[in-house]
Amino acid sequence: MKQTIILILLIIHNTLSSCQTKEIKNNMVNKKFDWSHSVSAPENYPMEIYRGKLQGLTDKDYSASFGLWGVANEGWGTESGMVAVGPDTKAIPDSLLITWLSFRENKFYTGKFQLPREKMTELFENGFYEYDIKQRSTYEDILVGLAPGGVVVVWLVGGQVQIEVARFQAQETIIDKSTVTNPDDLYVLGDGYVDFVLNNKEIATGPIPFGLWDTYREKYSWRPMLILPEGYELAIEWMTLFNGEKEKNFKEHPEFGTYKSRALPSYMLFNWYASNGRKYGVDVFFNEAEIFEAYKQIYRNDKEQDAELVFELNDAQTSFTISVRSKTEQIELHKVKAKIYKSEDTRPVKQ
């Protein structure tokens, strides 16, 4: 009898716990945030949305339209305009419905995709701490990226932080002009429109590198390592990755300097203080082919190892030696463009 009572109490406890967990989860995903939406496409691969929206979970939830957006090709992960419409705060959308024209392919793609709503809501809720302004911020934009071959990527954007949350695959489709009832939609289907856009934007020609945008998404466990002369101190590092993500890291962050699984960088910026209190910085632009080949070589025998992207400043503070380094080998990068500059900012000299 006693065992039966204990069993019943356990069942009741588990049921109540399950209900509470479900209620907490429902409350979380139904939270509202102030967000806008935007479109991204790679340079030289312009895209134009024919039909599209971020659809709310229910009829009562806000749905954000991509209508009349125009041609996008500002660069992979770069916003091509932004629309802030609708109520000040709104729930995170449930799905993405989209049909678009890929000009270089002269094809339409279409798809309906379930967004990772719970994950997105959690990211909006938690946000990130900005140590330079000493306040917590969060994401402000849902950015939809379109690439050749029907590739769809979704990022969340907030200030100088950008994170990928989903990757989808759209399918080719054909739009029959005879079924179009809205005159405003006909121009996209007009004869000569594709050539007009390609010529007007002076788009480069040549083979389309299908699969490239998935190659950009490949990640390795690595960290930046800035080696400075004695008495110098790193202040901040900021990076744009080939997969469209962006990081802004401060030395005050508890995870600063740790290894992290991330894509490869296309651009990095460092700020540091010299021993005299003067602040300096460097803009670093990587050669795509060189850095991908270097990482490929470093990780060729061990995909799970850690590596460092090393930046070593000379004593004259005029140049960097940049290399990819593992425990067993080091490959120097020679095609990097790095520009050192002096900031007007200073701080008291440490005694």
Helices and strands as residue ranges (DSSP letters): H 2-29, E 32-33, E 36-40, E 47-55, E 64-65, E 71-72, E 90-91, E 95-102, E 107-114, H 117-126, E 128-130, E 135-137, E 141-147, E 151-158, E 161-169, E 171-173, G 177-179, G 183-185, H 186-189, H 193-200, H 212-215, E 220-227, E 233-241, E 246-250, E 260-262, E 265-273, E 278-285, H 288-298, E 306-313, E 320-325, E 330-332, E 337-346
